[in-house]
């Protein structure tokens, strides 16, 4: 296959693998969902970036000195059915870039990012990505075995928390808003003041 330097060279109806993804030499932001190209929204707005920054700082500070690590987008996460072992690039057909993810298994990390399900993913919604995050990614993260998933709603100043149960299905744990505290299921010692997360919004 000749070098792909423009998104227009790709067939959006074709199914691609992570091996293909690694050969693409263009700047367009995209994700690969079960082999299909999903164009990402334009650069996040200031409120989105502030929320991501403040959450990332709180989580990162808490994890300092611990085995688990936090990463913020852009950061490639390769996903597949949790019942499968780590796959080769040509066998992977889903690559996403969560706003924030926490990984506690060092063996999943390589130079390209994370090969397998992070333990915790946070997505911050916007008008351009709400349907994708709420439906497609919810199913992907559940299927691949992401233990904890947070959906952040900037306009509503709310966070929805989901946790996998023993059957591998997400259970809605709680919704928190301003003046509430939220604690990750995975890290019960980490209490985050929700007011702080949304305080700088304009």
N, C-alpha and C positions, 0 to 999 in steps of 0.2 A: 504494500500500500504506500503510495506517495505521501510525502510529508503534508500534514494538514495544518495550514497556517491561518485559515479563515473558517469561522463557523459555517459559512455558506457552503463549504465543501462537503459538509456532512448531510446525510439523509435523516431527518428527524423521525422518520418512521422505521428506521432500521434499529436492530438490537445490537448494542455494543458491550464490550467487556472493560474491566479495569485496565487490561493490557492495552486496549485501544486508547483509553482515556490518557494514559501516560505518554502517548505519542503526539497528543494534540498541542500545537505550539501557537495558541492564540490567547488573548486576554479576556475573552468573554467568560463571565462567571456562570457556571452550570453545575448541576448535580446529575448523577446517573441513577435512575430509579428502575430497578429490574431490567436494566439494559436500555431504557429509554432516556433520551436527553431531556432534562427539565431545566429550562433557563431560570436563573435566579433573578430576584428583584434587583432594581438599581441599588446603589450604595445606601445602606441604612441611614435614616435621618439622625439628627442630633439626639433626640430623646432615646431612640433605640440604642445608640452608642453609649449614652450615659448609663442606662440601665445595665447593659452588658458589662461595662467597665466596673460599676459599683458591685454587682454580683460577683464578678470575677475576682475582684480584690478581696472581698470578704471570704470567698471560698479558698482562694489561693493562700491567704494569710493563715487560715485555719489548717490547711494541709502542709504548711511549711514543716519540713523534717519528717513527714510521714511518707509511706510508700506510694499512696495515691497521688496522682498529678492532675491538675486542671489545665485545659487547653481552650483557647478561644479561636473563633473563625478568623481567617480561613485556615482550616485544618481538616484534611481528608480522613473520613471514617468509612472503612469498607465493611459492609454488612451482608450477612447471609443467615440462613436458618441456623439457630443456635445448636441444633442437633448435629451439625457438621463440624469437622475439624477445620483448622485454619486452611484456607484455600489458596491456590496459586492465582496470580493476577488474571489469567485468561478464564478462570472459572468464577470470577467475581463480577457481578453485574449491577451492584448498587454501591454508589459512593456519595456520601452526603457531607455537608459541612455545617454541623450544629453550631449555634451561637456559642455555647459553652458545653464542654463535656469533661467528665472526671473518669479517669482510668486507674484502676487499682491492680491490674495485672500487667507488670512490666513486659512480659513476653509478647503482649499484643502490639507493642510499640516498635516501629522501625523507622527508617529515614523518611518514608513517604507519609507516615501518620499512624493510624490505628487500624490493625487488621483483625476485626472482630468487634463485638459489642462493648461499648463503654459501660461502666457501672451506672452512670448518671448523666442524663442529657437535659439541657435547658434550651428551649426555643422561645425567642421573643417575637411575638406576632406583629405583623404590619398589614396594611390593606392589601399588599401585593402577595402575601404568602399565607394568609390565614387558612384557606382551604387546604393547601398542601400540608401545613403543619398539623392541622386538626384531624385530617382523615388519612392521607397517604402515609405521613411519617409516623403517626400514632400506630398504625398497623405494622409498619416496618420495624419500629423499635420494640414492639411487643413480640413480633415473630423472631427477631434476632436475639432477644433476651436482655435488653437494657433494663436493669432492675428498677430504676427510678426515672421518671420523666416529669419535668415541670413545663407548663405552658404559661408564659407571661403575657398579660394583656395590658399594654401601656395605657391605653385610653381609659380603661376601667380601673386602673391601679389595682389589678388583681393577679393572683397566681393560683393556678390549678395544679395540684400534686397527685400524681398517679404512681402506684407501686405494684410490681408484679406479685401475684399470689402464687401459691404452691402449684397451681395448674398452668402457670405461665401466662395468665391473663391479667391485664391491668385492672386494678381496682381504684376507683376515685377515693382518695384519702381525705382531701379537704380543699376548700377554696379559702384563701386569705386575702384581705384587703388592707388598706391603710390602717395603722394603729394596731395591727396584729403582728404576731411573731410567727415565723415559719421555721421548722426544723426538718432537715433532710432525714428521711427514714434510715439512710445509710450512715449518717453521722449525728446521732442524737445529742451530742455535746455542742453542736453548731446551731446557735439560735440567731436568726436573721430578722432584724426589724424591717418590716415591709415599708414603713413610712420612709426609712432611709433610702430604699431602692428607688422610690418614685419622687423623692423630694426635689430633684433638680429639673423636673420636666417643665417645659415652657408651653 
